[in-house]
Amino acid sequence: MKKIFLFIFLFPLFAFAQKMTVLKGTIKNKNKQPIEGVSIKYNNTGTITDKNGRYSIKIPFKKEITLVFRHISYRTVSKKFTAKSRNGVRFSITLASKTEELNEIVIKDNSKNAQGVIKIDTKKIKNVIGANAGVENILMTLPGVNNNNELSTQYNVRGGNFDENLVYVNGIEVYRPFLVRSGQQEGFSFINPHMVQNINFSAGGFQAKYGDKLSSVLDITYRKPKEVGTMIDLSFLGGSATFESPFFDKKLSTITSFRYRDNSLFVNSKQIETNFKPIFADFQTFLQYDASDYLSFKFFGNFSLNDYNYQPLSRRTRFGTVADPLELIVFYSGEEKDKFLTLTGAFSTEYEVNDFLTLTGTVSRYNTQEEEHFDIAATYNLGEVDSNIGSENFGEVEFSQGIGSQLNHARNDLDALYTNAQIRANYKIDDIQIDFGVKYQKEDVRDRIREWEIIDSVGFSIRPPNHAIKNNQPYEPFEGEIVPFQNIRQDNSVQINRISGFAQFSEKLFWSSNEIWYNIGVRSQYWTVSKNGLSSEGQFTFSPRAQFAIKPNWFKDMLFRASGGWYSQPPSYRELRNFNGEINLNLKAQKSIHLVVGMDYSFKMWGRPFKFVLEAYHKDLKNVNSYTLENVRIRYRADNNTTAYANGIDLRLNGEFIPGSDSWISLGYLKTEENIDKRGNISRPSDQRIKLGILFQDYVPTIPNLKAYLNLVYNTGVPGGSPSYADVYQFQDRLRDYKRADLGLSYVFTDANKRYESGWLSKFKELTFGLELFNMFDIQNSITNTWVRDAYSKRQFGIPNFMTGRVLNFKIGMKL
């Protein structure tokens, strides 16, 4: 508290401080012992190290100086240095005695590790193999991050669902379309991997400066170009073109990209025969203008169009057991036409008041216009397959258990407009940092739902299970009206106003010779909801959070950390809407208590660097808004009548298993259950118990430009869901385990390490040809169940919906 008052009273002095920054570090010998009395000097300014080998010296900002490190027993070292960070710089070296050679090392800032944030190398984005290659594809190799749908970029983190993850691009929160119900409708991720500079990911226990969600944060920064360049990628799945360049003596810079994708290669490998004509395209641009060294303006824009035309023709699926095999044959008529148009625009201004204080103001607007129109009739036959090996009819359907049809109709339209304005401040002096901000957001959603389903079996229509009139067909005639099995008709005009803010304080210090970092903060939000002229009472959340990390002064490089707090997730529009499309104006925020403890251990094995990361976590949730999941469509109960918990442990080992190639192995265990209406605990839809992910990179020693990339994922099965109107407590069977292996081969003709001065290759800065083999073992993975009813036995069969089979793709990457 004293430090906060000190900041308030001394702020006028800081505003006129010179443009200086702090350089600090530790100086040791080859035995990792600190060296006392080392002189560090430039011009007429200098200092010496203390008994722990530590030093601190102020140096000019953005000005080249020559630092001289001198000690009577060690070799003198001169180092040219330009401080590019106003927030302080850390530089440490190992001095050699006068009879040894100098071994210089630079100690990188450990603050990200201390915060429990994973910083992902952007170079891996191009190398990771997957049906949806990009940032999310890397996340799915991490422990605690799960997804059984290779056509989707959405993911679950530590027992949460898709709607519980925060995604930022240059400080702008990213939103997804509302009505998407199938991964094959998504096209590609909002995040353009060709524009990315930094990737930071936290799987829980994150700081107060991030928003109000329960599970994770993905923080993306797009890069500021330093030179003119054009990147072009082409493959059987689509292509992209990215242009970047600085202008006006590097005061203005722009990076712009266009992408196109066609998922028909994957969809045609599935068991459903279709006519599929999708158009997935987007355009993104990021501009930055530096008016001075202290003032800059930034603009980010995005236009995305997903035009999804889908006409199923037939389907044949065999399932069951070896002793009791079943086969489902379906013939379709009709088609589905969906369109998802999204636009995002954001303008921000960043002003460095002085060396310590930076202010950032941002205004942005997001608009999504969505149409979901389909009429699909399906006629099915569910039959028993002859499993007698000696039979003449072995493998053929010998008896039909269920014959029927169903008709699905939808004319759903949604238009949502999100507008927000925020201001943030960052104050840093030495090892103390204070962040605070406030944000206002208005959400205007217009939603029209027209959706019904008719189920027919042997000539009579099946009525809804909750219908009051009894139907004894075919044994007794029925004279009542025919009604759909399910029917939703709603018109919602919803406005949500939110005011949120945060403040947090962090500091790095030493306790004895141990380095300590801690962060304490609080976040709150106030919001109101109105629908068709009716308004709710305002609601308020209060979310305190804290993080602590210690790096002991041990011979072994280890870091220990703990984080936690009270997290809240005020409801979005999709959470406010229940199964029947009705809006609960007074729905409360879901709440969760997080506790995360972990450690990082960096070491050398086989003479190469490795890191082992371990984290254990527990979440206690209340006011939970339980949901059902079908493919990627989430439908909420909107009643807060559920409690839940999640706990688990994540392990990751990464390093150079092959010299010069970074790979990793991750393993996670998760258990998450919920208690709906106090009926007892059952598994949540995201209860993925075991997760194993391997990302492996290799090359041919005699041909180092020929590289191989292998992505292996194994997930145990999740609950398979339940039919409409069914009691979820009676449907707890799990889907089969998810197993997938993707292999990529590439040959690098030229890159930064191998340039040509003449010939046709001299025109390229980079040129790579590659082959990708998706699902190389052609494993049938299921994402959800299609429920088929046998009208006579009243049984409902869960027929697995299998994902994509083996697919071969060819791609070319070039940079001009």
N, C-alpha and C positions, 0 to 999 in steps of 0.2 A: 504493500500500500504506500509505503514511503517513496518507493521508486516512481509510482504513478504521480504523486504530488510533486516530486522533483521534476518530472517531465512537464507538468502544467506550468510551473513557475519559471523553468529555464527555457521554455519553448521560444520566446523572443530572441534569446541569444543564439539558439541553434539555427534560426532562420537566416542569420547573417554569417554563419560559419563558412570557412574556406572550403574549397573543393578538395578535400582530403579523404582518404580512406585508410583503414587499418590493415596492416599485413602482420600476420602472426603465424607461428608454427613451432615445431620442435626439432632440435638438432641432436642426432645420436651418432654413435659409432657403429661399426659393422656388427657388434655384439648386442645391438639394440639398447645400449646404455646411454643415458642422457649426458651431454657434454656441457659442463658449466664454464662460463667465462668466455664464450665465443663472441667476438666482436662482429656486429652487423652494422654496416655503415654505407651511406651514399651522400655525396656532396659533403656538407658539414653536419649532417644529421646522423645519429647513431644510437645504438643500445647494445646490451650484452645479455646473454642467456642466463637464467637463474639455475639453481641446483637441479631442477628437473629438466633442464635443456630447453625450456620455453623462452620465447621472446615475443615482443610486440612493438611495432614501430609504425608511425604514421607516414604515409607516402602520398604523393600527388595522384589525383585521379586522371586517367587517360593521358598520362605523360610518361614517356620512357625514361627509366633511370637504370643505373648500374649498381647493384647491391654487391658488397664485398663481405664474404664470410671469412674471418681470420682467427686462428688459434695457434699458439706456439707449438703444439704437438701434432697438428694436423695440417694437411695441405690447404692452401688458400684457394677459395673458390670465388669467381666473379660471375654474376648472373644478370643479364639484361632483363628488365621486367617492366611490363605495362599493366597497370591495374585497370581492368575493364568492368569491375563490379564496385558500385558505391556502397555495397553492404558488407564490405570486408572480404579479405582474401586470406586463404591458408596456404602456406608453402613450407614444406619441411624437406630436409636433406639428410643424407648420411655422409659424414665426412670421413675420408680415408686418412690414415696416418701417413706420415711422410715417406713411408716405405711401401704404401699400398696405392692401388688405383682408386679413383673416385667412383663411387656408385651412387648416383643421384636418383632420388625418387621424389615424386610429387604426391602428397597425401590429399586425396580428394575429400570434399566435404561429406561428412557422414550424416548430415541432417535428414536426408530422405530416408535412410535406413532407420534412424532414430524415430522417425514419425510413423514407421510401419508402412511406408510407401514403396512400391516396387517401381523402379525406373527401368523401362524397357528400351533396349537398343533399337532405334528406328531402322537400322539396316536389316533387322530380322523380318520386317514386314514383307520385304520382297522375297524372302527365302522360305517362309513358312508355307507349307502346302496345305490346301484345304479348298472345299467347294466354294466358300466365301472368304477368299484370301484377304487379309487386312488386319487391322488392329484387334478386332474381336477374336479372330482366329488364333492369335497369340494368347489372348486371355484364357481361351478354353484349354490350353495346355497347362495352366497354372492350377495348383490345388485349391479346392473350395469353389472353383468356377465350373459350372456344368451346363451342358446343352446337348440334347439327344437329337437335334434337328440340324443337319448340315446345311440345309437351305435357308436357315435363319441366322441372323447376326445377334439375336437376343440371347441372354444368358441369365442363369440363376447363380447367386452368390451366397453360400453358406446358409441354405435353406430358404432364402427369399425368392420372390418371383420377379418377372421382367420389369414390373412397374416400380421396383424398390431400388433401382440403380440410377445414380446420378451420372450424367455425361456432359462434360463441358468442352467446348471448342473456343479457344481464346477468351475464356471467361464467360462465354454465352452458354446457357443451359440448352441442351438439345432435346427436342421432343419428337416422338414417333407418331405416325398415323394411328388413329383410334380403331378403325374397323378391320384392320388386317387380321385374318383368321388362319392363314396358312403361310408357312415359311416361304413357299414358292412365289408368293405375292410380293415379297419384300424387295426383290431385285438385288440391291447391295446396301452396304452400310452408309449411314450419313457421313461418316468420317472418311475423307479421301486420303488414302495412304501415301499418295505421291506429294502431298502438301505438308506432311507432318514433320515437326522438328523435335518435339518432346512428348513422351508418353509416361504419365505417372498414374499408378493404380493403387487403390487401397481397398482391401476386402473387408474392412470393418474397423471401428474405433477411430474414425477420422475426425479431423478438427472442426471447430465451430464455424470456420470461414466457409465450409461447404454447406450445401443446402439441406433441406428437411426430407431425407429419405432414410430407410432403415438398413440397407445392405452395403452398398459400395459406392466408390467414386472413381470415375475414369476422367482424368484431366488431360486434355490434348492441347498442344500449342502448335499452330501453323508457323512455318518458318518465314523469315524475312530474307529474300534473295540477295546474294552477294555478287552474282554474275549472270549474264544472259545464258539461258539454256532452254531446250525443248526436250521433253521426254514423251515417248510414244510407246504404248504397250498394245499388242494385238494378240488375240487368241480365238479359239473356237467359241469361247463364251462371251466375246465382246472386245472392247478396246477402250483406250483412254488417251488423251493428249493433254499435256501440261506445259504451260509456258510461264517462265519466270524471268524477271529482269529488273535491275535498278535504273532509275532515270534521274536527270537533273542533278548530276554530281552526287548520286546515291541518296538524295534527300527523299525521293519518292521511289517506292518499290511495289511490285505487284507479282502475285502468283495466281494463275488462273488455270482451271482444269475442266475438261469436259469428259464425261464417262458414258458408255453405253454397255448394256449387258443383256444377254439372251439366255434364259435358264432352260430352254427346250432340250438341250443336250442332257441335262440331268433328269428332267421330267419324263422324257421318252425312255429312260432306263428303268422306270418304275413299272409295277405290275398293272397299272391302269393304262389302257390304250387311249390316247387323247389326240385331239387337234389343238395345238397350243401355240398361240401367237402373241407373245409378250413384247412390250416395249418398255424398257427400264432405262431412263436417261437422267442425268443431272448435270448442273453447271454450278461451279463454285469459284469465288474470287475473294482474295484477301489483299487489301491495299494498305500501305502505311506511308504517311508523310511526316518527316521529321522537320518541323518548322525551326527548331533550334536543338541544342544539346539537352534542353530541359522540357521541351514541349513537342508532343507527337500526336497525330490523328490517325485513327485506324477505321477501316470499313470492312465488314465481312458480309457477303451475300451468297445465297443458295437458292437454286431453283431445281426442283425434282419432280419428275413425272413417271409414275408407274401405271402403264396401261395394260391391264391383264385380261386377256381373252382366252377362255378355257372351255373346251368342248369335250367332255369325257365320252368315250364310246363303249368300252367294255372293261371288265375286270375279272380275273380268275385268281383266287387265293386259296392255298391249302394251309391248314393249321391243325391244331389238336396234338394228339400223341401218336406214336408209332402203332399202338394197339387200337386206337380209336381215332383215325384220321377223318377230317371233315374238309369239305370244299365249298367255297362260296363262288358262284358265278353270277355276275351282274351285267345287264345290258342297259345302257343309258340313252336318254334322248334329252335334248335341250342344251343350254350353254350358260356360261357365267361371264359377265362383262363387268369388270371393276376398274375404277380409275382413282388414283391417289395423287393429288397435286399439292405440293407443299412449297412454301416460299418463306425464306428467312432473311431478314436484314438487320444489321447491328452497326451502330456507330459509337466509337469510344474515343475519349481524349485522356491522355496521360500527361501529368505535369509534375516535374520534379521541383518541388519548392526549394529544397536545398539538398545537401548530401544525405540527410536523414529522413526527410518526409517526401512521400510521393502520393499524389491524389489521382484517382481514376474515376471517370464518369462514363456511364454506358446507357444508351437507349437502344431497345431492340423490339422487333415485332415478328411474330410467327403466325402463319396462316396455313391451315390445311383444309382442302376441299375434297371430300371423299364420296364416292358412289359405289355401292355394292348392289348389283342387280343380277339376279339369276332365277331361272326356272329349269330345274333338273328333275326328270323323272327316272326312277331306277326300278327295274324289274329283276328280282333276284330268285335264286334257287339255292337253298342250303341243304347239302346232301351228305350222306355217309359214303365213304370211299371203301371199296373192297380191299381189305388188307391181307387177305389170304394169298400167300405166295403161289400156291398150287392152283389157284382159281383161274379159269379162262378170262374172267373179267377183272383180273388184278389191276388195281390202280384206277378203276372206273367207278363212277357214282352208281350205287346200287339201290339207294333208297333216299327219297327227298324228305327231310325233316320239316322244312319250312319253305313255302312258296308264297311270294307276295310282291308288293311294290310300294314305293313311297314317292311323294312329290314334294319337293322343297321349292319355296318361292320367297324372294326377298326384293324389296325396293327400299333400300336404306340409304339415306343421304345425310351427311354431316358437314357442317362448316364451323370451324373454330378459329378464333382470332385471339392471340395472346399478345399483350402490350406490356412492356415493363421498362422501368428506369431505375438505375442504381448508382450509388457513389460509394467508393471504397478509399480507405487511407491506409498507408503502410509507413510506419515510423520505425527506424532502426538506428541504434547507436551502439557501437561496439558489439557485444553479444546479446543485446536486448532488442526484442522486436515486438511491436504492438500493431495489431491489425483490427480495424473496425469498419463497419459498413451498414448501409440501410438500402432497402429495395422495395419498390411498389410494383405490383403486377395486377393487371385486370384481364380476366379470362371471359370471353363471350362465346358460348357454344350453342349452335342451332342444330338440333338432331331430330330427324324424322325416321321412325322405325315402322316398317311394314314387313312382317316376317311370319310365315306359317308353314306347317308341315302336316301332310296327310299320309297316314300309314294304312295300307290295305293288305289283307291276307285272304286269299281264295275268295275274292268277290265281296268282302264286307269290310267296312272301315273300322279301324280300331279307335275307340274313344279315349280321351284323356283319362288317366288313372284316378284323378280327383273329381271326375264328373259324377253328379248326384244320381243320374238315371242309370239303372242297371241294364246291361246289354248281355243277353244270353245266346246271341247268335253263335253258330248256325243252327242251334237246337230249337230256338224259338224266334219267330219273326219280330223284328224291331221296327217300330213305327215312329220313333223320335227323329228329330232333325239330325243330319250329318254335320259334325263339327270337326275342325282340325284337331290333330293330336296335340299340337301346340300352336298358339296364335298370339303374336305380340303386335300391338298397335299403339304407338305413343308418339306424341309431339312434344319435345322438350326445348325450351328456350331458357338457358341457364347462364347466369352471370356470377362470377366469383371475384371478389376483391381481396387482395392479400397485401399486408405490410409485414416485412420481416427485417430483422437486423441481427448483427452479431458483434462481439468484441472478444478479443483474445490476446493473451500475453505469453510470450515465450522467451526463454533465456538459456544460453549456454554458459557453463561455468565449470570450475575445477573444485573437486573435493579431495583434499590431499593431492595425489597425482592422478586421480580418476576423473575422466571427463563426463559431465552430466548435462543433459538437455531436458527441459520440461516445458509443457504448454498447458495453460488453463484458459478456458473460454466458456462463453454462454451464447446461445442462439435462441431466438423467440420469433413467433409468428402470430399475427391476428388476422382472422379472415371471416367473411360473411358470404352466404350463398343465397341467391334469389332465383326463383323459377316462375315464369308466367305471372309476375306481379307479386308473388308471395316470397317473403324474406325470412331467413333464419336469424336466430340470435347470434351475435358475434362470439367466436371462440378464440381461445388463446393457448399457446403452448410455450413451455419454458424448458430449454434443453441445455443443461450444464455438461461440459465434456473436459477431459483431462488426459494428458499423455506424459509419460516419464521414461527416460532412457539413461543408461549408464554404460560407459565404456571403461572397464577397469584397466589399470596400467599393468597388464599381465604380459608375459612373453607371448602368449597366444592371443590372436586378434579376435576378440569376442565382444559382442554388444548385446545387452539385455534391455528389454523394454516392456512396458505395460500401458494399456490405454483402456478407456471406457467412458461411460456416461449414460445419461438418459436421452434417448433419441425419440423423435416424434415424426410422424408422416401425416400431415394434414391431407384430407382426401382430394384427389383429382376428380375430374368429371367422370372418368371411367369407373372410379371407385364408388362414386355417388349413385351410379345406375345399377339396379338389381337385375335379377334374371329376366324379369318382365319389362324392363326398360323404364321402371318407375324411379323417381329421384327421391332420395332421403336427404332432405335439406339439413337435418340436424345430426348427420353422421359425424362421429367424433374422430379425432386423429388416432391412428394406430400408434402404440407406444412400445418401446423396447429398451431394456437395460442391457448394455453391451459390456463385456469384460473380455479383454484380449491380452494374453501374455506371450512373449516370444523371445527368440534369441537368434543372432547371426554369428556364424563362426567361419572366418576366412582362413584358409590354410593352403599349403602347397602339397600336391601329390604328383609323383612322377616328374617333379620339377616344374609343374605347371599350376596356375592359380585355380582354386575352387572355392565355392561358398556353400555352406549348409545353413538352411533357414528352417526354423521350427516355430509354429504358432499354435496355441490352444485357445479356444474361444467358447463363450457361453452367451446365449441371448434368452432373455425372459420377456415374452410379449404379452400384452393385454390390449383390450379393445380391438382385437384382430378382426379384420374384414375377410372372412374366409371366401374361397373362390373355387371354381372348377376350371380345368385347363383342357382345351381341345386344340391340338397342334400348337399355335401360338396365341389363340384367342383366350382371353381371361374374362370370366363372367363372375361378378361379385354378388354376395348375398346382401351387402350394404346394411348390416345390422349391428356390428360390433359385439356379437354374442359369442365370441370365441376367444379362448386363451391358447397360447402356444409356447413352445420353447425350441431352441436349437443349440446343439453343442457338438464339438468335434475337434479334430487336430489336423493340421496341414504340415507337410514336410516337402522341402525342395532342395535338390542338390544340383548345382550348375557349375560348369567349368569347362576346361579344354580336355575333354576325353580324347579328342584327336588334336594334336598340336595345331594351333592357329584357328580352330573351329570351336565356337562356344555352343554347348548343348546343355540340356537339363532333363532331370527326372523329377516328377512331382507325384506325391501320394497324399490322398486326403480321406478322412473318415468323417461322416456326418450322420447325425440322427436328429430329425425334427418331427415333432408331433403336435397335434392340435386337439382341443377339447371343444366341440361345438355344442352349445346349449347344455353344457354340463353332463354330457352323455358318456364321457370317458375319452381317453386319448386314442387317436388313430393317426396314421401316417399322413403328413401333408403331401400335396401333389409333387413337391420338390424334394422329397425324402430320398436322396441319392446317396446310399450308404458308403460305397467305396468308389474312389476316383483315382485312376492311374493315368498319367500323361507322360509321354516321352517325346522330346524334340531333339533329333539327332542330326548332326551335320558331318559330312565326310568329303574327302576328295581323293583322287587317284594320285599317289605320290609321284609317279612318272609323268602324269599329265595333270598338273595342279589346277589347270583351268577347267577341268571336268569335275563338277561338284555334284553331290547327292544330298538330298534332304528327306528325312523320314519323320512323319508325324503319326504317333500311335496314341490312341485313346481307348481306355476301357472304363466303362461305368456300369455299376450294378443297376438293375431295373428299378424304375419308379412305379408308383401306383398307376394302374391303367385307366383310371377315371370311372365314370358311371353314366348310364343312360339319362336322358332328360326325365325330370320329375322323380328320379329314383333316389333312394336313401343311400348316401355315400357310405354309411356304416356297413352296408351289405355288399359293397363292391370294393374290396381291398386287395384283390389280386394284382400282382405286379407284372409289368412288361418284361420281356426277356432282356438279358444284359446287352448293353450297347458296346460293340467292338468295331473298331475302324482303324485302318492303316492307309495312309496316303504317302505316295513316293514321288519325288521330283528329281529330275536330272537336268542339269544345265551346263552349257559350255560357254565360257566367257571369251569372246574373241578379243575384246579390248575393254579396259576400264582404267581407273586412275593409276593402277599399278603396272599397266602394260599399254603404252601408247605408241602409235605408229606415226612416223614423220612423213611417209609417202604411201601411195597406193590408195585403194578405195576405203580401207579401214581408217585412214587418217581423217576422214570426214566425221568420224564418230568419237564422242567422248566415252561412250559405253555402248556395247553391243553384245546381247546375250540371246542364245536360242535355248529353248527348254521343252521338255516333255513332262507332263504330269499324269500320274496314274492314280485316280481317286478310287477309294475302296478296293484296293488291289487284291484282296482275298474274296471279293464279291459276297460279303456277309449281309444277310437280310436283317437290318435293324428296324425296329418298329418305334413309332413316335407316339401313337395313340391307338385307340380301338374304334372301329365302327360297330355299332350295336344293332344286331339283327334279331328280330323277335319270331319265335315259333308260337303261332297262335293257339295251337292245340295243347302243348305242354306248358304254355305261359312262361317258358324259359327265354332268357335273352343271352345271346352269344356275343362275346367280344371278339371280333375279327381284327387282328392286328393290321394297321396301315404301315406297310413297309416303306422304308426310305430308299434312296437311290442305290443302284447297283454299281458295277465296275464301269468307269468312264475314263477314256483317254483324251487328253487335251494337249494341244501344241500351242506354244506362245513365243513371241518375239518381244524383247525389250531393247529400246535404244534411247540414247541421249545425244542430242546434237549440240 
